[in-house]
């Protein structure tokens, strides 16, 4: 994986590799700098209390949720329901493939 692939985009689904939430999926809400991102899944980790994660501790998945991305770019906010929907939709596509 080259450097361009390892930088997640807003609305992209990632898998957490390190920490208490290891193995769970979340959505990128914001890129803080070239080292950290803010993540939330809408269920355990809500939008108003996102988790700050090091880029080395997440695995970027090849799926960007258009609903979450559009909501964040247009209004700067996203509902927890949309976050849950994005993660569930990704999981369903992952299982069917």
DSSP file (Angstrom, degrees, kcal/mol; ACC not computed):
  #  RESIDUE AA STRUCTURE BP1 BP2  ACC     N-H-->O    O-->H-N    N-H-->O    O-->H-N    TCO  KAPPA ALPHA  PHI   PSI    X-CA   Y-CA   Z-CA
    1    1 A X              0   0    0      0, 0.0     2,-0.1     0, 0.0     5,-0.0   0.000 360.0 360.0 360.0 126.5    0.0    0.0    0.0
    2    2 A X     >  -     0   0    0      1,-0.1     4,-1.2     0, 0.0     3,-0.5  -0.292 360.0 -95.9 -87.3 177.0    1.5    3.3   -1.0
    3    3 A X  H  > S+     0   0    0      1,-0.2     4,-0.6     2,-0.2     3,-0.2   0.847 120.8  55.5 -62.9 -36.8    1.3    6.6    0.8
    4    4 A X  H >4 S+     0   0    0      1,-0.2     3,-0.5     2,-0.2    -1,-0.2   0.849 107.3  50.1 -67.1 -33.4   -1.7    7.9   -1.1
    5    5 A X  H 34 S+     0   0    0     -3,-0.5    -1,-0.2     1,-0.2    -2,-0.2   0.770 103.8  59.4 -74.5 -25.4   -3.8    4.9   -0.3
    6    6 A X  H 3< S+     0   0    0     -4,-1.2     2,-0.8    -3,-0.2    -1,-0.2   0.620  84.8  86.7 -82.9 -11.7   -3.1    5.1    3.4
    7    7 A X  S << S-     0   0    0     -4,-0.6    27,-0.0    -3,-0.5    -1,-0.0  -0.796  75.9-143.1 -90.2 113.8   -4.6    8.6    3.9
    8    8 A X        -     0   0    0     -2,-0.8     2,-0.3     1,-0.1    -2,-0.1  -0.292   7.1-136.0 -74.2 160.5   -8.3    8.2    4.5
    9    9 A X    >   -     0   0    0      4,-0.1     3,-2.0     1,-0.1    19,-0.3  -0.756  36.0 -80.7-111.0 161.3  -10.9   10.5    3.1
   10   10 A X  T 3  S+     0   0    0     -2,-0.3    19,-0.2     1,-0.3     3,-0.1  -0.398 118.8  21.1 -62.1 132.0  -14.0   12.0    4.9
   11   11 A X  T 3  S+     0   0    0     17,-2.7    54,-2.8     1,-0.3    -1,-0.3   0.412  91.9 136.6  89.6  -0.8  -16.8    9.5    5.0
   12   12 A X  E <   -A   64   0A   0     -3,-2.0    16,-2.3    52,-0.3     2,-0.3  -0.585  54.2-124.8 -84.3 141.5  -14.5    6.5    4.4
   13   13 A X  E     - B   0  27A   0     50,-2.5    48,-2.0    -2,-0.3    50,-0.4  -0.673  32.6-177.8 -84.1 135.5  -15.0    3.3    6.4
   14   14 A X  E     -AB  60  26A   0     12,-2.8    12,-2.3    -2,-0.3     2,-0.5  -0.922  24.1-129.7-130.5 157.3  -11.9    2.1    8.4
   15   15 A X  E     -AB  59  25A   0     44,-2.8    44,-3.0    -2,-0.3     2,-0.4  -0.930  25.1-128.7-106.7 131.6  -11.2   -0.9   10.6
   16   16 A X  E     +A   58   0A   0      8,-2.8     7,-3.6    -2,-0.5    42,-0.2  -0.661  27.0 177.9 -81.8 128.3   -9.6   -0.2   13.9
   17   17 A X        +     0   0    0     40,-2.9     2,-0.3    -2,-0.4    41,-0.2   0.742  60.1  42.2-102.0 -29.6   -6.5   -2.3   14.5
   18   18 A X  S    S+     0   0    0     39,-1.3     3,-0.3     3,-0.1     2,-0.1  -0.884  90.6  25.3-124.0 150.4   -5.2   -1.1   17.9
   19   19 A X  S >  S-     0   0    0     -2,-0.3     3,-1.4     1,-0.2    -3,-0.0  -0.421 102.7 -41.6 100.8-172.5   -6.8   -0.3   21.2
   20   20 A X  T 3  S+     0   0    0      1,-0.3    -1,-0.2    -2,-0.1     0, 0.0   0.803 134.5  50.9 -63.7 -32.4  -10.0   -1.2   23.0
   21   21 A X  T >  S+     0   0    0     -3,-0.3     3,-1.9     2,-0.1    -5,-0.3   0.123  78.8 151.0 -95.1  20.9  -12.1   -1.0   19.9
   22   22 A X  T <   +     0   0    0     -3,-1.4    -5,-0.2     1,-0.3     3,-0.1  -0.251  65.1  23.2 -57.5 135.9   -9.8   -3.3   17.8
   23   23 A X  T 3  S+     0   0    0     -7,-3.6    -1,-0.3     1,-0.4     2,-0.2   0.260  98.3 114.1  91.8 -11.1  -11.7   -5.2   15.1
   24   24 A X    <   -     0   0    0     -3,-1.9    -8,-2.8    -8,-0.2    -1,-0.4  -0.517  62.0-125.5 -91.3 161.8  -14.6   -2.7   14.9
   25   25 A X  E     +B   15   0A   0    -10,-0.2     2,-0.3    -2,-0.2   -10,-0.2  -0.809  30.9 168.6-107.0 147.9  -15.5   -0.5   12.0
   26   26 A X  E     -B   14   0A   0    -12,-2.3   -12,-2.8    -2,-0.3     2,-0.4  -0.915  30.1-113.1-148.1 172.1  -15.9    3.2   12.1
   27   27 A X  E     -BC  13  40A   0     13,-2.8    13,-1.7    -2,-0.3     2,-0.5  -0.911  29.1-116.5-115.1 139.2  -16.3    6.2    9.7
   28   28 A X  E     + C   0  39A   0    -16,-2.3   -17,-2.7    -2,-0.4    11,-0.2  -0.620  33.2 173.7 -75.0 122.1  -13.8    9.0    9.2
   29   29 A X  E     -     0   0A   0      9,-3.2     2,-0.3    -2,-0.5    -1,-0.2   0.789  63.6  -1.2 -95.6 -36.1  -15.3   12.3   10.3
   30   30 A X  E     - C   0  38A   0      8,-1.1     8,-2.6   -21,-0.1     2,-0.7  -0.992  56.7-130.4-157.8 143.7  -12.3   14.6   10.1
   31   31 A X  E     - C   0  37A   0     -2,-0.3     6,-0.2     6,-0.2     3,-0.1  -0.898  21.4-174.0 -94.9 115.6   -8.6   14.6    9.2
   32   32 A X        -     0   0    0      4,-1.6     2,-0.2    -2,-0.7    -1,-0.2   0.960  63.0 -43.4 -75.7 -52.8   -6.8   16.4   12.0
   33   33 A X  S    S-     0   0    0      3,-1.3    -1,-0.2     0, 0.0     0, 0.0  -0.778  81.0 -62.1-154.8-160.7   -3.4   16.4   10.4
   34   34 A X  S    S+     0   0    0     -2,-0.2     3,-0.1     1,-0.2    -3,-0.0   0.391 132.4  38.5 -79.5   8.9   -1.2   13.9    8.5
   35   35 A X  S    S+     0   0    0      1,-0.2    20,-2.7    20,-0.1     2,-0.3   0.641 110.8  47.2-124.9 -28.8   -1.1   11.6   11.6
   36   36 A X  E     - D   0  54A   0     18,-0.2    -4,-1.6    19,-0.1    -3,-1.3  -0.882  50.6-175.9-126.0 151.4   -4.5   11.6   13.3
   37   37 A X  E     -CD  31  53A   0     16,-2.2    16,-2.7    -2,-0.3     2,-0.5  -0.921  26.6-121.0-134.0 161.8   -8.2   11.3   12.3
   38   38 A X  E     -CD  30  52A   0     -8,-2.6    -9,-3.2    -2,-0.3    -8,-1.1  -0.929  33.3-170.0-105.5 130.2  -11.5   11.5   14.2
   39   39 A X  E     +CD  28  51A   0     12,-2.8    12,-3.1    -2,-0.5     2,-0.3  -0.886  13.2 168.3-121.8 148.9  -13.7    8.4   14.0
   40   40 A X  E     -C   27   0A   0    -13,-1.7   -13,-2.8    -2,-0.3     6,-0.2  -0.979  20.9-167.0-152.0 152.9  -17.2    7.5   15.0
   41   41 A X        -     0   0    0      4,-1.8    46,-0.2    -2,-0.3     5,-0.2   0.459  41.5-123.0-117.9  -6.0  -19.6    4.6   14.4
   42   42 A X  S    S+     0   0    0      3,-2.4     4,-0.2     1,-0.1    42,-0.1   0.314  97.3  60.3  84.1 -10.3  -22.9    6.2   15.5
   43   43 A X  S    S+     0   0    0      2,-0.3     3,-0.2     3,-0.1    -1,-0.1   0.735 121.3   4.0-112.3 -76.8  -23.5    3.4   18.1
   44   44 A X  S    S+     0   0    0      1,-0.3     2,-0.7     2,-0.0    -4,-0.0   0.845 138.0  43.6 -80.3 -35.2  -20.8    3.1   20.7
   45   45 A X  S    S-     0   0    0     35,-0.1    -3,-2.4     6,-0.0    -4,-1.8  -0.906  86.5-157.5-115.0 102.9  -18.9    6.1   19.5
   46   46 A X    >   -     0   0    0     -2,-0.7     3,-0.9    -3,-0.2    -3,-0.1  -0.210  27.9-107.6 -79.9 168.0  -21.3    8.9   18.7
   47   47 A X  G >  S+     0   0    0      1,-0.2     3,-0.6    -5,-0.1    -1,-0.1   0.881 117.5  53.4 -61.5 -40.5  -20.8   11.9   16.4
   48   48 A X  G 3  S+     0   0    0      1,-0.3    -1,-0.2     2,-0.0    -8,-0.0   0.568 115.9  39.7 -78.0  -6.8  -20.5   14.4   19.3
   49   49 A X  G <  S+     0   0    0     -3,-0.9    -1,-0.3     2,-0.0    -3,-0.2  -0.492  82.5 177.6-134.7  66.0  -17.7   12.4   21.0
   50   50 A X    <   -     0   0    0     -3,-0.6     2,-0.5     1,-0.1   -10,-0.2  -0.246  29.6-114.8 -71.2 160.7  -15.5   11.1   18.2
   51   51 A X  E     -D   39   0A   0    -12,-3.1   -12,-2.8    -6,-0.1     2,-0.6  -0.823  18.1-137.9 -97.4 128.4  -12.4    9.0   18.8
   52   52 A X  E     -D   38   0A   0     -2,-0.5     2,-0.4   -14,-0.2   -14,-0.2  -0.772  31.9-178.0 -84.5 122.4   -9.0   10.5   17.9
   53   53 A X  E     -D   37   0A   0    -16,-2.7   -16,-2.2    -2,-0.6     2,-0.2  -0.954  28.8-119.7-128.7 143.6   -6.9    7.7   16.3
   54   54 A X  E >   -D   36   0A   0     -2,-0.4     3,-1.8   -18,-0.2   -18,-0.2  -0.551  26.3-126.3 -73.5 141.2   -3.4    7.4   14.9
   55   55 A X  G >  S+     0   0    0    -20,-2.7     3,-1.1     1,-0.3    -1,-0.1   0.784 109.7  61.3 -61.7 -26.9   -3.3    6.5   11.2
   56   56 A X  G 3  S+     0   0    0    -21,-0.3    -1,-0.3     1,-0.2   -20,-0.1   0.642  99.5  57.4 -73.2 -13.2   -1.0    3.6   11.9
   57   57 A X  G <  S+     0   0    0     -3,-1.8   -40,-2.9   -40,-0.1   -39,-1.3   0.277 100.9  64.4-102.3   9.8   -3.7    2.1   14.1
   58   58 A X  E <   -A   16   0A   0     -3,-1.1     2,-0.5   -42,-0.2   -42,-0.2  -0.938  67.9-140.5-130.7 155.2   -6.4    1.9   11.5
   59   59 A X  E     -A   15   0A   0    -44,-3.0   -44,-2.8    -2,-0.3     2,-0.4  -0.973  24.4-132.4-114.7 121.3   -6.9    0.0    8.2
   60   60 A X  E     -A   14   0A   0     -2,-0.5   -46,-0.2   -46,-0.2     2,-0.2  -0.581  20.4-149.4 -77.2 126.2   -8.5    2.0    5.4
   61   61 A X  E     -     0   0A   0    -48,-2.0     2,-1.2    -2,-0.4   -48,-0.1  -0.556  23.0-113.4 -91.9 160.3  -11.3    0.1    3.6
   62   62 A X  E    S+     0   0A   0     -2,-0.2     2,-0.3   -50,-0.1   -48,-0.1  -0.354  85.8  92.9 -90.7  55.2  -12.1    0.6    0.0
   63   63 A X  E     -     0   0A   0     -2,-1.2   -50,-2.5   -50,-0.4     2,-0.5  -0.945  48.8-171.8-151.0 124.7  -15.6    2.1    0.7
   64   64 A X  E     -A   12   0A   0     -2,-0.3     2,-0.7   -52,-0.2   -52,-0.3  -0.979  24.9-132.7-117.2 126.5  -16.7    5.7    1.1
   65   65 A X     >  -     0   0    0    -54,-2.8     4,-2.4    -2,-0.5     5,-0.2  -0.680  11.9-161.6 -79.6 114.5  -20.2    6.4    2.3
   66   66 A X  H  > S+     0   0    0     -2,-0.7     4,-2.6     1,-0.2     5,-0.3   0.852  89.0  55.8 -65.8 -32.5  -21.7    9.1    0.0
   67   67 A X  H  > S+     0   0    0      2,-0.2     4,-2.1     1,-0.2    -1,-0.2   0.949 112.9  39.8 -63.8 -48.3  -24.5    9.9    2.5
   68   68 A X  H  > S+     0   0    0      2,-0.2     4,-2.5    14,-0.2     5,-0.2   0.920 116.2  51.0 -67.3 -44.1  -22.0   10.6    5.3
   69   69 A X  H  X S+     0   0    0     -4,-2.4     4,-2.3   -58,-0.2     5,-0.2   0.931 112.5  45.3 -61.1 -47.7  -19.5   12.4    3.0
   70   70 A X  H  X S+     0   0    0     -4,-2.6     4,-2.4     2,-0.2     5,-0.3   0.912 113.2  50.5 -63.2 -42.8  -22.2   14.7    1.5
   71   71 A X  H  X>S+     0   0    0     -4,-2.1     4,-2.5    -5,-0.3     5,-0.9   0.921 112.9  45.6 -62.1 -44.9  -23.7   15.5    4.9
   72   72 A X  H  X5S+     0   0    0     -4,-2.5     4,-0.7     4,-0.2    -1,-0.2   0.890 115.9  45.8 -67.1 -39.3  -20.3   16.4    6.4
   73   73 A X  H  <5S+     0   0    0     -4,-2.3    -2,-0.2    -5,-0.2    -1,-0.2   0.853 119.7  39.7 -73.4 -33.9  -19.3   18.5    3.4
   74   74 A X  H  <5S+     0   0    0     -4,-2.4    -2,-0.2    -5,-0.2    -3,-0.2   0.937 137.0   9.2 -80.8 -48.6  -22.7   20.4    3.1
   75   75 A X  H  <5S-     0   0    0     -4,-2.5    -3,-0.2     2,-0.3    -2,-0.1   0.620  88.8-123.6-110.6 -17.1  -23.6   21.0    6.8
   76   76 A X  S  <<S+     0   0    0     -5,-0.9     2,-0.3    -4,-0.7    -4,-0.2   0.479  85.0  81.0  83.3   1.2  -20.5   20.0    8.7
   77   77 A X        -     0   0    0     -6,-0.8    -2,-0.3    -9,-0.0     2,-0.3  -0.898  55.7-166.3-134.1 163.5  -22.5   17.5   10.8
   78   78 A X        -     0   0    0     -2,-0.3     2,-0.1    -3,-0.1   -31,-0.1  -0.987  25.3-115.1-147.8 147.5  -23.9   14.0   10.4
   79   79 A X     >  -     0   0    0     -2,-0.3     4,-1.5     1,-0.1     3,-0.2  -0.477  21.4-123.4 -81.7 155.7  -26.5   12.1   12.3
   80   80 A X  H  > S+     0   0    0      1,-0.2     4,-2.5     2,-0.2     5,-0.2   0.824 112.6  60.7 -64.2 -31.4  -25.6    9.0   14.3
   81   81 A X  H  > S+     0   0    0      1,-0.2     4,-2.5     2,-0.2    -1,-0.2   0.894 102.8  49.6 -63.1 -40.4  -28.2    7.1   12.2
   82   82 A X  H  > S+     0   0    0      2,-0.2     4,-2.4     1,-0.2    -1,-0.2   0.875 110.4  51.0 -66.9 -36.1  -26.3    7.9    9.0
   83   83 A X  H  X S+     0   0    0     -4,-1.5     4,-2.2     2,-0.2    -2,-0.2   0.932 111.8  46.4 -65.4 -45.0  -23.1    6.6   10.6
   84   84 A X  H  X S+     0   0    0     -4,-2.5     4,-2.6     1,-0.2     5,-0.2   0.907 112.3  51.6 -61.7 -41.9  -24.8    3.4   11.7
   85   85 A X  H  X S+     0   0    0     -4,-2.5     4,-2.7     1,-0.2    -2,-0.2   0.906 109.1  50.2 -61.4 -43.1  -26.3    3.0    8.2
   86   86 A X  H  X S+     0   0    0     -4,-2.4     4,-2.1     2,-0.2    -1,-0.2   0.917 113.4  44.7 -63.6 -44.2  -22.9    3.5    6.5
   87   87 A X  H  X S+     0   0    0     -4,-2.2     4,-2.4   -46,-0.2    -2,-0.2   0.918 115.3  47.9 -67.3 -42.9  -21.2    0.9    8.7
   88   88 A X  H  X S+     0   0    0     -4,-2.6     4,-2.5     2,-0.2    -2,-0.2   0.908 111.2  50.5 -64.3 -42.5  -24.1   -1.6    8.4
   89   89 A X  H  X S+     0   0    0     -4,-2.7     4,-2.0    -5,-0.2    -1,-0.2   0.906 111.6  48.3 -62.5 -41.9  -24.2   -1.1    4.6
   90   90 A X  H  X S+     0   0    0     -4,-2.1     4,-2.3    -5,-0.2    -2,-0.2   0.921 110.9  50.4 -62.9 -44.1  -20.4   -1.8    4.4
   91   91 A X  H  X S+     0   0    0     -4,-2.4     4,-2.3     1,-0.2    -2,-0.2   0.899 110.0  50.6 -62.9 -40.8  -20.7   -4.9    6.6
   92   92 A X  H  X S+     0   0    0     -4,-2.5     4,-2.0     1,-0.2    -1,-0.2   0.897 111.9  46.8 -64.4 -40.0  -23.5   -6.3    4.4
   93   93 A X  H  X S+     0   0    0     -4,-2.0     4,-1.6     2,-0.2    -1,-0.2   0.868 111.7  52.2 -68.0 -36.0  -21.5   -5.7    1.2
   94   94 A X  H  < S+     0   0    0     -4,-2.3    -2,-0.2     1,-0.2    -1,-0.2   0.898 110.8  46.9 -66.1 -41.2  -18.4   -7.3    2.8
   95   95 A X  H  < S+     0   0    0     -4,-2.3    -2,-0.2     1,-0.2    -1,-0.2   0.887 111.6  50.3 -69.8 -39.5  -20.4  -10.4    3.8
   96   96 A X  H  <        0   0    0     -4,-2.0    -1,-0.2     1,-0.3    -2,-0.2   0.817 360.0 360.0 -71.2 -29.4  -22.0  -10.8    0.4
   97   97 A X     <        0   0    0     -4,-1.6    -1,-0.3    -5,-0.1    -2,-0.2   0.468 360.0 360.0 -81.3 360.0  -18.6  -10.5   -1.4
